[in-house]
């Protein structure tokens, strides 16, 4: 399939977003960008970067799951912050290629006029998500085949499916995943949306072992818990309440338990920002693990040489107060830098 949706990030865009300052070096001055867009795959294979940053500014899957649109805005806020992180002994710009983003503006515009409560409209939303699935999985497969680790930013959690499928196709086998999330996203196969990316990937044989970390008990249905129980050997979880409220389990021990389940082979790391309190998202929460816990989680799981990709999703800066809407991008930038610092020492 021809990659028609990929918009390559240019040197001019990079310079426009990087604030130069005497005596300082920003990541934007050291990251790789593609010089020859028509030959980007070969160029990517040959450069020294270990990570490839890709934006997916869409929120169609969220709307199809009856959520609030806004996740399309995360990519723009993230990249403006990320490029202005200091290049120093902790962060190295040359670790990264900023590839660009998948342009779903036409589809997002159409989705804004569709009502998920209307059966025909919701069916069309499902179709649009399937289109996104194809583009994401195709591009992720190319990045992984180039020997790089994708860092995927923005969009709904529907994109977990494309990340998992694309990575599995590139690796030639099913992969595992760990998901820092208030929800399982293991809903029924009723048509593609942000709530069933993992269940579709599981059903279609791209996802092998799956661990949901910090599930919120109040927002997990009996039917989903029953479905997980049927797959108890391959799908495991703990809850936020078990760890932080009732203190039945410890955070550090649960990190180890999750690692035992997924660090047997290649795995993806999924971070849903609606698990962190007061972060603007389609399903914003007043309670949950702190941003510091999310950073610790990411540092822990990024250390393995089995890490195949990172996906940070559901952040919706456009839903925040205008004076605060840079904070989601800043949080994502912290998470990405934590990931690279931890993972850069694992074998390439």
VOTI-900803 format. One record per atom (N, C-alpha, C): y, x, z; residue in three letters. Coordinates in steps of 0.02 Angstrom, whole numbers, padded with zeros to 5 digits, always signed. Layout:
BEGIN
YXZALA...
This chain:
BEGIN
-00060+00042+00000UNK+00000+00000+00000UNK+00062+00044+00000UNK+00110+00029-00042UNK+00172+00067-00043UNK+00212+00052+00019UNK+00239+00105+00049UNK+00279+00095+00110UNK+00350+00076+00090UNK+00363+00012+00088UNK+00428-00013+00065UNK+00477-00023+00122UNK+00453-00027+00183UNK+00496-00045+00239UNK+00523+00015+00277UNK+00497+00075+00264UNK+00519+00134+00301UNK+00588+00156+00278UNK+00635+00160+00325UNK+00701+00187+00311UNK+00706+00255+00347UNK+00711+00307+00307UNK+00712+00375+00333UNK+00779+00389+00368UNK+00775+00419+00427UNK+00834+00438+00465UNK+00865+00500+00433UNK+00930+00498+00419UNK+00962+00552+00382UNK+01000+00600+00428UNK+01015+00659+00400UNK+01054+00709+00437UNK+01123+00681+00453UNK+01153+00644+00407UNK+01219+00615+00419UNK+01218+00566+00478UNK+01165+00525+00481UNK+01159+00478+00537UNK+01152+00516+00603UNK+01113+00570+00601UNK+01103+00610+00661UNK+01169+00640+00685UNK+01208+00668+00640UNK+01271+00699+00658UNK+01321+00647+00685UNK+01318+00587+00657UNK+01364+00534+00679UNK+01349+00510+00750UNK+01286+00517+00770UNK+01265+00493+00837UNK+01263+00548+00890UNK+01269+00611+00869UNK+01264+00667+00916UNK+01334+00690+00936UNK+01349+00688+01000UNK+01415+00709+01025UNK+01413+00784+01041UNK+01444+00823+00997UNK+01443+00895+01006UNK+01493+00916+01060UNK+01475+00967+01097UNK+01518+00990+01152UNK+01509+01065+01160UNK+01565+01101+01166UNK+01563+01173+01174UNK+01522+01192+01236UNK+01478+01242+01227UNK+01438+01266+01282UNK+01375+01227+01295UNK+01362+01175+01255UNK+01302+01134+01263UNK+01265+01128+01197UNK+01201+01118+01202UNK+01160+01103+01142UNK+01124+01037+01155UNK+01132+00989+01112UNK+01100+00923+01119UNK+01036+00922+01077UNK+00990+00877+01095UNK+00929+00870+01056UNK+00945+00856+00982UNK+00998+00818+00971UNK+01017+00802+00902UNK+01032+00863+00859UNK+01047+00919+00891UNK+01061+00981+00854UNK+00997+01020+00838UNK+00941+00997+00867UNK+00879+01036+00858UNK+00820+00995+00832UNK+00823+00928+00835UNK+00767+00888+00810UNK+00760+00896+00734UNK+00701+00882+00710UNK+00689+00883+00638UNK+00705+00814+00609UNK+00735+00814+00550UNK+00740+00753+00510UNK+00712+00769+00441UNK+00691+00718+00407UNK+00660+00728+00341UNK+00714+00746+00290UNK+00703+00801+00254UNK+00751+00824+00204UNK+00737+00794+00135UNK+00672+00782+00121UNK+00652+00756+00056UNK+00615+00689+00065UNK+00652+00634+00067UNK+00621+00568+00081UNK+00563+00550+00035UNK+00566+00572-00028UNK+00513+00554-00075UNK+00448+00591-00059UNK+00454+00644-00019UNK+00395+00685-00004UNK+00389+00694+00072UNK+00405+00640+00108UNK+00409+00646+00181UNK+00342+00662+00214UNK+00287+00638+00185UNK+00222+00650+00216UNK+00203+00724+00215UNK+00214+00757+00158UNK+00200+00829+00154UNK+00246+00868+00201UNK+00310+00849+00200UNK+00359+00883+00243UNK+00341+00876+00316UNK+00319+00817+00335UNK+00300+00804+00405UNK+00240+00847+00425UNK+00192+00852+00380UNK+00132+00892+00394UNK+00150+00966+00405UNK+00201+00989+00370UNK+00216+01060+00371UNK+00265+01081+00426UNK+00303+01034+00455UNK+00352+01058+00505UNK+00318+01068+00573UNK+00354+01099+00620UNK+00325+01122+00683UNK+00322+01068+00737UNK+00350+01009+00723UNK+00354+00958+00775UNK+00285+00933+00795UNK+00279+00911+00857UNK+00217+00881+00882UNK+00223+00804+00884UNK+00285+00780+00890UNK+00297+00708+00899UNK+00340+00680+00842UNK+00326+00618+00824UNK+00364+00583+00773UNK+00392+00518+00803UNK+00458+00513+00804UNK+00489+00453+00832UNK+00501+00402+00777UNK+00478+00341+00790UNK+00484+00286+00742UNK+00511+00224+00778UNK+00562+00194+00749UNK+00589+00132+00776UNK+00561+00071+00741UNK+00550+00017+00780UNK+00529-00047+00751UNK+00576-00101+00777UNK+00635-00107+00747UNK+00684-00156+00772UNK+00668-00227+00747UNK+00623-00259+00784UNK+00605-00329+00767UNK+00587-00366+00831UNK+00592-00431+00830UNK+00572-00472+00887UNK+00539-00537+00865UNK+00508-00535+00806UNK+00476-00594+00778UNK+00414-00612+00819UNK+00375-00561+00838UNK+00315-00574+00878UNK+00332-00604+00945UNK+00389-00585+00973UNK+00411-00614+01036UNK+00427-00688+01028UNK+00463-00704+00974UNK+00480-00774+00962UNK+00418-00816+00950UNK+00370-00788+00913UNK+00307-00824+00899UNK+00268-00837+00963UNK+00284-00799+01017UNK+00251-00807+01082UNK+00297-00844+01131UNK+00346-00881+01104UNK+00392-00921+01143UNK+00437-00880+01189UNK+00449-00817+01170UNK+00494-00774+01210UNK+00564-00774+01181UNK+00609-00740+01217UNK+00679-00735+01195UNK+00686-00675+01148UNK+00718-00686+01092UNK+00730-00631+01044UNK+00782-00584+01074UNK+00779-00521+01053UNK+00825-00471+01079UNK+00796-00401+01075UNK+00730-00396+01068UNK+00697-00331+01066UNK+00715-00291+01003UNK+00742-00324+00953UNK+00762-00288+00892UNK+00819-00239+00906UNK+00854-00247+00962UNK+00913-00206+00976UNK+00898-00141+01012UNK+00836-00130+01033UNK+00820-00072+01075UNK+00824-00006+01037UNK+00802-00006+00974UNK+00799+00056+00936UNK+00868+00089+00931UNK+00918+00050+00912UNK+00985+00077+00902UNK+01013+00107+00967UNK+01003+00073+01024UNK+01028+00098+01088UNK+00990+00160+01109UNK+00925+00161+01097UNK+00884+00219+01116UNK+00905+00282+01078UNK+00907+00278+01012UNK+00917+00339+00973UNK+00985+00370+00987UNK+01036+00328+01000UNK+01102+00355+01015UNK+01102+00394+01081UNK+01061+00372+01128UNK+01055+00408+01192UNK+01011+00469+01186UNK+00954+00460+01154UNK+00904+00514+01149UNK+00933+00577+01117UNK+00971+00569+01064UNK+00997+00627+01029UNK+01047+00666+01070UNK+01073+00636+01124UNK+01123+00669+01166UNK+01094+00696+01231UNK+01027+00696+01237UNK+00995+00731+01292UNK+01005+00806+01281UNK+01011+00843+01336UNK+01021+00916+01330UNK+00958+00951+01305UNK+00967+00994+01257UNK+00914+01040+01235UNK+00916+01099+01282UNK+00863+01107+01323UNK+00863+01160+01373UNK+00791+01182+01387UNK+00779+01215+01442UNK+00711+01239+01455UNK+00663+01183+01472UNK+00689+01122+01485UNK+00647+01065+01501UNK+00633+01023+01438UNK+00682+01016+01396UNK+00677+00975+01335UNK+00691+01017+01273UNK+00646+01013+01225UNK+00654+01052+01163UNK+00660+01005+01103UNK+00716+01009+01068UNK+00726+00965+01011UNK+00675+00976+00956UNK+00653+01038+00947UNK+00607+01053+00892UNK+00537+01024+00903UNK+00525+00996+00963UNK+00462+00960+00974UNK+00457+00898+00930UNK+00514+00873+00906UNK+00518+00804+00880UNK+00542+00801+00808UNK+00511+00756+00770UNK+00540+00734+00706UNK+00563+00662+00716UNK+00626+00648+00703UNK+00650+00579+00703UNK+00640+00553+00632UNK+00587+00514+00623UNK+00569+00492+00555UNK+00615+00437+00530UNK+00628+00387+00571UNK+00670+00330+00549UNK+00644+00265+00579UNK+00655+00210+00543UNK+00633+00146+00569UNK+00605+00102+00514UNK+00566+00053+00533UNK+00540+00003+00486UNK+00591-00053+00483UNK+00614-00068+00424UNK+00668-00117+00414UNK+00639-00187+00402UNK+00642-00228+00454UNK+00619-00297+00449UNK+00678-00346+00454UNK+00737-00324+00432UNK+00797-00366+00439UNK+00790-00433+00404UNK+00760-00433+00346UNK+00752-00496+00308UNK+00706-00543+00345UNK+00651-00516+00372UNK+00604-00557+00409UNK+00634-00583+00475UNK+00672-00539+00509UNK+00704-00560+00571UNK+00755-00616+00558UNK+00791-00610+00504UNK+00839-00663+00485UNK+00803-00729+00473UNK+00747-00727+00438UNK+00709-00788+00426UNK+00683-00817+00492UNK+00658-00774+00536UNK+00630-00797+00600UNK+00682-00831+00644UNK+00744-00811+00639UNK+00797-00841+00680UNK+00806-00916+00665UNK+00784-00936+00606UNK+00791-01007+00587UNK+00726-01046+00595UNK+00676-01015+00626UNK+00612-01049+00636UNK+00605-01069+00710UNK+00573-01125+00721UNK+00563-01151+00789UNK+00488-01147+00806UNK+00469-01104+00854UNK+00398-01097+00870UNK+00366-01161+00898UNK+00407-01208+00920UNK+00380-01271+00944UNK+00358-01316+00886UNK+00381-01299+00826UNK+00361-01335+00766UNK+00300-01301+00736UNK+00247-01339+00725UNK+00183-01310+00705UNK+00188-01270+00640UNK+00223-01297+00590UNK+00230-01261+00526UNK+00272-01198+00534UNK+00324-01203+00574UNK+00367-01145+00585UNK+00329-01089+00622UNK+00289-01110+00672UNK+00252-01060+00709UNK+00200-01025+00665UNK+00170-01063+00620UNK+00122-01033+00573UNK+00157-00980+00530UNK+00220-00996+00509UNK+00257-00948+00469UNK+00274-00886+00511UNK+00289-00895+00574UNK+00302-00838+00618UNK+00240-00793+00623UNK+00182-00825+00629UNK+00119-00787+00630UNK+00112-00745+00566UNK+00129-00774+00510UNK+00124-00740+00445UNK+00170-00679+00443UNK+00230-00688+00470UNK+00278-00633+00471UNK+00253-00576+00515UNK+00222-00594+00571UNK+00195-00542+00615UNK+00138-00505+00580UNK+00098-00540+00542UNK+00043-00507+00505UNK+00072-00458+00454UNK+00128-00475+00423UNK+00161-00430+00377UNK+00183-00367+00414UNK+00211-00376+00473UNK+00232-00319+00514UNK+00171-00277+00533UNK+00117-00310+00552UNK+00054-00274+00569UNK+00034-00226+00514UNK+00035-00249+00452UNK+00014-00208+00395UNK+00058-00147+00388UNK+00123-00157+00392UNK+00170-00101+00385UNK+00162-00051+00442UNK+00157-00075+00503UNK+00152-00031+00561UNK+00087+00009+00559UNK+00031-00025+00548UNK-00034+00010+00549UNK-00038+00062+00493UNK-00010+00045+00435UNK-00011+00091+00378UNK+00029+00154+00394UNK+00089+00145+00422UNK+00131+00202+00436UNK+00105+00244+00494UNK+00080+00212+00547UNK+00052+00248+00603UNK-00008+00291+00580UNK-00049+00263+00537UNK-00107+00301+00511UNK-00083+00364+00475UNK-00030+00359+00437UNK-00004+00418+00400UNK+00022+00471+00448UNK+00057+00449+00501UNK+00085+00496+00549UNK+00029+00532+00587UNK-00021+00494+00607UNK-00077+00524+00644UNK-00117+00571+00599UNK-00127+00552+00536UNK-00162+00595+00489UNK-00124+00660+00477UNK-00058+00658+00485UNK-00017+00718+00477UNK-00023+00765+00537UNK-00063+00745+00587UNK-00074+00786+00645UNK-00022+00778+00699UNK+00017+00724+00696UNK+00071+00712+00744UNK+00054+00655+00792UNK+00092+00653+00846UNK+00086+00598+00895UNK+00145+00551+00886UNK+00134+00489+00865UNK+00189+00441+00857UNK+00218+00420+00925UNK+00284+00417+00928UNK+00319+00386+00984UNK+00357+00327+00955UNK+00332+00267+00971UNK+00356+00206+00939UNK+00402+00169+00986UNK+00462+00153+00962UNK+00514+00123+01005UNK+00537+00056+00978UNK+00541+00008+01024UNK+00572-00056+01006UNK+00523-00106+00978UNK+00547-00166+00970UNK+00505-00220+00946UNK+00465-00252+01002UNK+00427-00304+00984UNK+00386-00339+01032UNK+00320-00305+01043UNK+00282-00330+01093UNK+00218-00298+01107UNK+00165-00316+01055UNK+00182-00358+01008UNK+00138-00370+00951UNK+00122-00305+00915UNK+00167-00256+00919UNK+00157-00194+00881UNK+00104-00149+00912UNK+00079-00166+00971UNK+00022-00129+00998UNK-00036-00132+00949UNK-00045-00190+00916UNK-00099-00198+00868UNK-00095-00147+00811UNK-00036-00141+00780UNK-00028-00093+00726UNK-00036-00021+00748UNK-00012-00006+00809UNK-00020+00062+00836UNK-00094+00079+00845UNK-00131+00032+00875UNK-00202+00043+00888UNK-00241+00047+00822UNK-00230-00001+00778UNK-00266-00002+00714UNK-00251+00061+00673UNK-00187+00078+00667UNK-00169+00136+00626UNK-00199+00200+00654UNK-00197+00208+00720UNK-00226+00267+00751UNK-00301+00269+00742UNK-00334+00212+00752UNK-00407+00208+00744UNK-00428+00225+00672UNK-00390+00199+00624UNK-00406+00214+00554UNK-00398+00289+00539UNK-00345+00319+00566UNK-00334+00390+00555UNK-00387+00433+00589UNK-00409+00412+00648UNK-00459+00450+00686UNK-00530+00434+00663UNK-00538+00380+00628UNK-00604+00361+00603UNK-00648+00328+00656UNK-00618+00304+00710UNK-00657+00270+00763UNK-00611+00231+00808UNK-00640+00185+00847UNK-00601+00146+00894UNK-00570+00191+00947UNK-00511+00172+00971UNK-00478+00211+01023UNK-00471+00169+01086UNK-00448+00201+01140UNK-00436+00166+01203UNK-00361+00157+01213UNK-00342+00116+01264UNK-00272+00106+01278UNK-00262+00091+01352UNK-00206+00115+01379UNK-00184+00097+01446UNK-00116+00064+01440UNK-00107+00008+01473UNK-00047-00033+01464UNK-00013-00046+01531UNK+00047-00019+01540UNK+00089-00031+01599UNK+00127-00096+01586UNK+00103-00151+01616UNK+00128-00216+01594UNK+00117-00269+01648UNK+00161-00318+01648UNK+00153-00376+01693UNK+00103-00426+01665UNK+00088-00418+01600UNK+00044-00466+01565UNK-00012-00427+01529UNK-00067-00462+01515UNK-00123-00429+01481UNK-00112-00422+01406UNK-00073-00469+01377UNK-00068-00475+01304UNK-00137-00478+01272UNK-00181-00515+01307UNK-00249-00525+01286UNK-00262-00600+01274UNK-00211-00633+01249UNK-00215-00705+01237UNK-00263-00721+01179UNK-00280-00785+01172UNK-00327-00805+01119UNK-00304-00787+01049UNK-00352-00784+01003UNK-00339-00767+00933UNK-00315-00829+00895UNK-00255-00850+00911UNK-00229-00913+00885UNK-00179-00903+00827UNK-00172-00840+00805UNK-00118-00822+00759UNK-00079-00767+00792UNK-00056-00718+00753UNK-00028-00658+00782UNK+00041-00667+00814UNK+00047-00642+00876UNK+00111-00641+00911UNK+00110-00586+00964UNK+00163-00581+01004UNK+00168-00526+01052UNK+00119-00530+01110UNK+00087-00587+01118UNK+00042-00597+01175UNK-00032-00583+01160UNK-00049-00563+01099UNK-00120-00552+01084UNK-00134-00491+01041UNK-00090-00442+01044UNK-00102-00381+01006UNK-00166-00345+01026UNK-00179-00343+01091UNK-00239-00308+01116UNK-00302-00347+01103UNK-00299-00413+01110UNK-00359-00453+01098UNK-00380-00451+01024UNK-00331-00451+00979UNK-00347-00445+00908UNK-00376-00376+00893UNK-00345-00323+00920UNK-00370-00256+00908UNK-00440-00247+00936UNK-00453-00278+00993UNK-00519-00276+01025UNK-00570-00312+00983UNK-00553-00373+00962UNK-00599-00414+00923UNK-00616-00382+00857UNK-00568-00348+00826UNK-00579-00319+00760UNK-00608-00248+00762UNK-00622-00223+00823UNK-00658-00160+00829UNK-00615-00097+00829UNK-00549-00105+00836UNK-00506-00046+00837UNK-00493-00022+00909UNK-00499-00067+00957UNK-00488-00050+01028UNK-00555-00051+01064UNK-00571+00004+01098UNK-00634+00008+01135UNK-00622-00009+01209UNK-00598+00039+01248UNK-00585+00027+01319UNK-00510+00013+01330UNK-00497-00035+01374UNK-00428-00057+01385UNK-00416-00065+01460UNK-00360-00038+01484UNK-00342-00045+01555UNK-00271-00071+01560UNK-00262-00127+01597UNK-00195-00155+01610UNK-00175-00134+01681UNK-00119-00100+01686UNK-00098-00071+01750UNK-00039-00112+01777UNK-00049-00142+01837UNK+00005-00178+01870UNK+00015-00250+01848UNK-00038-00282+01828UNK-00035-00352+01808UNK-00003-00396+01862UNK+00038-00443+01842UNK+00069-00490+01890UNK+00024-00552+01897UNK+00001-00564+01957UNK-00047-00618+01969UNK-00019-00687+01952UNK+00045-00696+01961UNK+00076-00762+01950UNK+00080-00781+01876UNK+00073-00731+01832UNK+00082-00744+01761UNK+00021-00726+01719UNK-00037-00731+01750UNK-00100-00719+01714UNK-00144-00780+01722UNK-00159-00812+01667UNK-00195-00876+01670UNK-00269-00866+01689UNK-00298-00919+01715UNK-00369-00918+01733UNK-00412-00903+01672UNK-00393-00931+01615UNK-00434-00921+01554UNK-00433-00848+01532UNK-00376-00814+01540UNK-00373-00744+01521UNK-00413-00701+01570UNK-00409-00716+01634UNK-00449-00680+01683UNK-00523-00689+01669UNK-00542-00750+01648UNK-00612-00763+01631UNK-00634-00724+01570UNK-00589-00721+01520UNK-00604-00683+01459UNK-00613-00609+01473UNK-00571-00583+01518UNK-00577-00512+01537UNK-00642-00500+01575UNK-00660-00547+01618UNK-00722-00540+01657UNK-00783-00534+01613UNK-00782-00568+01555UNK-00838-00565+01508UNK-00844-00496+01476UNK-00788-00458+01477UNK-00788-00391+01448UNK-00776-00338+01501UNK-00803-00350+01561UNK-00786-00309+01620UNK-00800-00235+01611UNK-00847-00217+01569UNK-00862-00146+01559UNK-00809-00110+01518UNK-00775-00149+01476UNK-00726-00118+01429UNK-00654-00136+01445UNK-00643-00193+01477UNK-00574-00213+01493UNK-00566-00217+01569UNK-00523-00176+01596UNK-00513-00173+01669UNK-00438-00180+01684UNK-00424-00196+01747UNK-00353-00204+01767UNK-00346-00195+01842UNK-00285-00184+01863UNK-00267-00193+01933UNK-00203-00236+01933UNK-00183-00259+01991UNK-00123-00300+01994UNK-00068-00267+02035UNK-00008-00284+02019UNK+00050-00259+02057UNK+00044-00278+02130UNK+00022-00339+02142UNK+00016-00364+02211UNK-00036-00325+02251UNK-00092-00307+02219UNK-00142-00267+02254UNK-00115-00200+02277UNK-00071-00171+02236UNK-00046-00103+02250UNK+00017-00104+02294UNK+00066-00144+02275UNK+00131-00139+02308UNK+00146-00193+02361UNK+00110-00249+02358UNK+00123-00302+02406UNK+00071-00303+02462UNK+00008-00310+02444UNK-00045-00314+02495UNK-00071-00246+02516UNK-00054-00194+02477UNK-00075-00125+02492UNK-00151-00118+02496UNK-00186-00157+02455UNK-00259-00152+02453UNK-00282-00090+02413UNK-00239-00069+02368UNK-00255-00011+02326UNK-00193+00034+02326UNK-00205+00099+02315UNK-00148+00145+02312UNK-00130+00161+02240UNK-00067+00172+02228UNK-00042+00188+02161UNK-00077+00250+02133UNK-00082+00302+02173UNK-00112+00365+02149UNK-00186+00358+02134UNK-00223+00322+02176UNK-00294+00311+02162UNK-00305+00268+02100UNK-00261+00220+02091UNK-00267+00176+02032UNK-00252+00214+01967UNK-00207+00262+01970UNK-00195+00304+01912UNK-00260+00340+01893UNK-00295+00365+01942UNK-00358+00401+01930UNK-00412+00354+01903UNK-00416+00293+01932UNK-00465+00244+01908UNK-00453+00225+01835UNK-00390+00214+01818UNK-00373+00196+01749UNK-00390+00255+01702UNK-00374+00315+01725UNK-00387+00374+01683UNK-00462+00382+01669UNK-00503+00369+01720UNK-00576+00373+01710UNK-00600+00325+01656UNK-00566+00268+01650UNK-00586+00217+01603UNK-00565+00232+01531UNK-00509+00266+01523UNK-00483+00275+01455UNK-00482+00346+01430UNK-00484+00396+01476UNK-00479+00465+01454UNK-00547+00495+01436UNK-00586+00455+01400UNK-00651+00476+01375UNK-00647+00496+01302UNK-00592+00475+01271UNK-00581+00486+01200UNK-00506+00476+01187UNK-00486+00474+01124UNK-00416+00464+01108UNK-00391+00398+01138UNK-00330+00399+01163UNK-00301+00337+01189UNK-00226+00332+01177UNK-00202+00270+01174UNK-00131+00256+01169UNK-00103+00236+01236UNK-00039+00253+01247UNK-00003+00233+01308UNK+00048+00179+01289UNK+00043+00122+01321UNK+00088+00066+01308UNK+00131+00053+01370UNK+00196+00049+01361UNK+00242+00033+01415UNK+00282-00029+01395UNK+00272-00084+01433UNK+00310-00145+01421UNK+00367-00147+01472UNK+00428-00145+01448UNK+00485-00141+01494UNK+00495-00204+01536UNK+00461-00258+01518UNK+00468-00318+01560UNK+00428-00313+01625UNK+00395-00255+01635UNK+00360-00243+01699UNK+00406-00211+01751UNK+00466-00189+01729UNK+00512-00153+01773UNK+00569-00201+01792UNK+00583-00210+01857UNK+00633-00259+01879UNK+00702-00249+01848UNK+00731-00305+01829UNK+00801-00309+01806UNK+00814-00272+01740UNK+00763-00252+01705UNK+00773-00222+01638UNK+00778-00279+01588UNK+00830-00281+01548UNK+00839-00334+01499UNK+00780-00335+01451UNK+00745-00391+01449UNK+00686-00398+01406UNK+00674-00472+01393UNK+00626-00485+01349UNK+00612-00555+01332UNK+00585-00594+01392UNK+00553-00559+01439UNK+00526-00591+01499UNK+00548-00552+01560UNK+00613-00548+01571UNK+00641-00507+01625UNK+00612-00528+01692UNK+00598-00478+01735UNK+00565-00492+01799UNK+00610-00471+01857UNK+00609-00508+01913UNK+00647-00487+01973UNK+00607-00440+02018UNK+00542-00432+02003UNK+00499-00392+02046UNK+00447-00355+02004UNK+00428-00296+02028UNK+00380-00256+01990UNK+00388-00183+02008UNK+00350-00140+01975UNK+00355-00068+01987UNK+00424-00043+01965UNK+00450+00004+02002UNK+00516+00033+01988UNK+00515+00076+01925UNK+00575+00093+01900UNK+00580+00139+01844UNK+00549+00206+01861UNK+00556+00227+01925UNK+00527+00291+01946UNK+00450+00288+01941UNK+00421+00232+01962UNK+00348+00224+01956UNK+00327+00225+01883UNK+00365+00194+01840UNK+00349+00195+01768UNK+00350+00266+01742UNK+00400+00304+01764UNK+00405+00374+01742UNK+00346+00415+01769UNK+00326+00403+01831UNK+00268+00439+01860UNK+00204+00421+01822UNK+00197+00356+01807UNK+00139+00332+01768UNK+00136+00369+01701UNK+00192+00372+01668UNK+00194+00403+01601UNK+00181+00477+01605UNK+00210+00511+01654UNK+00197+00583+01664UNK+00122+00595+01674UNK+00091+00553+01714UNK+00019+00561+01730UNK-00024+00554+01668UNK-00013+00501+01630UNK-00057+00488+01572UNK-00040+00530+01512UNK+00021+00558+01510UNK+00040+00600+01452UNK+00008+00669+01454UNK-00018+00689+01512UNK-00044+00758+01519UNK-00107+00771+01478UNK-00144+00720+01461UNK-00208+00730+01428UNK-00201+00748+01354UNK-00247+00790+01330UNK-00249+00807+01259UNK-00277+00749+01217UNK-00302+00696+01251UNK-00328+00638+01215UNK-00273+00587+01196UNK-00212+00599+01218UNK-00158+00552+01203UNK-00146+00550+01127UNK-00146+00490+01099UNK-00139+00482+01027UNK-00072+00453+01007UNK-00041+00413+01051UNK+00025+00386+01036UNK+00057+00360+01100UNK+00123+00349+01097UNK+00161+00315+01149UNK+00199+00257+01118UNK+00197+00200+01151UNK+00234+00141+01127UNK+00274+00113+01186UNK+00341+00108+01178UNK+00385+00078+01228UNK+00417+00017+01196UNK+00404-00042+01225UNK+00423-00104+01190UNK+00455-00155+01236UNK+00479-00208+01206UNK+00505-00269+01238UNK+00574-00261+01271UNK+00601-00201+01272UNK+00669-00193+01296UNK+00718-00230+01250UNK+00766-00265+01280UNK+00812-00306+01240UNK+00884-00296+01263UNK+00916-00240+01244UNK+00984-00226+01266UNK+01033-00283+01250UNK+01022-00318+01194UNK+01069-00371+01175UNK+01069-00429+01223UNK+01018-00433+01267UNK+01016-00487+01316UNK+01049-00467+01382UNK+01073-00405+01386UNK+01105-00381+01447UNK+01180-00392+01443UNK+01214-00383+01500UNK+01286-00387+01501UNK+01314-00332+01456UNK+01369-00346+01419UNK+01397-00296+01373UNK+01411-00228+01406UNK+01431-00229+01470UNK+01447-00167+01504UNK+01384-00127+01523UNK+01326-00160+01522UNK+01263-00127+01542UNK+01215-00115+01485UNK+01231-00138+01424UNK+01179-00140+01373UNK+01160-00072+01345UNK+01190-00019+01370UNK+01167+00049+01352UNK+01111+00072+01398UNK+01100+00036+01454UNK+01053+00061+01504UNK+00980+00056+01481UNK+00964+00006+01442UNK+00895+00001+01417UNK+00879+00062+01373UNK+00926+00079+01328UNK+00916+00138+01286UNK+00910+00201+01326UNK+00949+00205+01380UNK+00947+00265+01423UNK+00880+00270+01459UNK+00855+00213+01483UNK+00790+00212+01516UNK+00734+00233+01468UNK+00736+00207+01407UNK+00685+00226+01358UNK+00689+00301+01344UNK+00749+00328+01339UNK+00758+00400+01327UNK+00729+00441+01383UNK+00738+00419+01446UNK+00707+00453+01503UNK+00631+00453+01496UNK+00604+00395+01479UNK+00531+00389+01473UNK+00504+00434+01417UNK+00538+00435+01361UNK+00516+00477+01305UNK+00518+00551+01324UNK+00571+00572+01357UNK+00576+00642+01377UNK+00523+00659+01429UNK+00509+00613+01475UNK+00455+00624+01524UNK+00388+00634+01488UNK+00377+00593+01439UNK+00314+00597+01400UNK+00307+00664+01366UNK+00360+00686+01332UNK+00356+00749+01295UNK+00349+00809+01342UNK+00385+00809+01398UNK+00379+00864+01446UNK+00308+00871+01471UNK+00277+00815+01487UNK+00209+00815+01514UNK+00158+00833+01462UNK+00166+00805+01402UNK+00115+00813+01350UNK+00121+00878+01311UNK+00180+00908+01310UNK+00191+00967+01268UNK+00147+01026+01287UNK+00122+01026+01349UNK+00078+01080+01371UNK+00005+01068+01356UNK-00012+01005+01336UNK-00081+00992+01316UNK-00092+01022+01247UNK-00154+01033+01229UNK-00167+01065+01164UNK-00145+01019+01108UNK-00122+01049+01053UNK-00094+01010+00998UNK-00149+00974+00961UNK
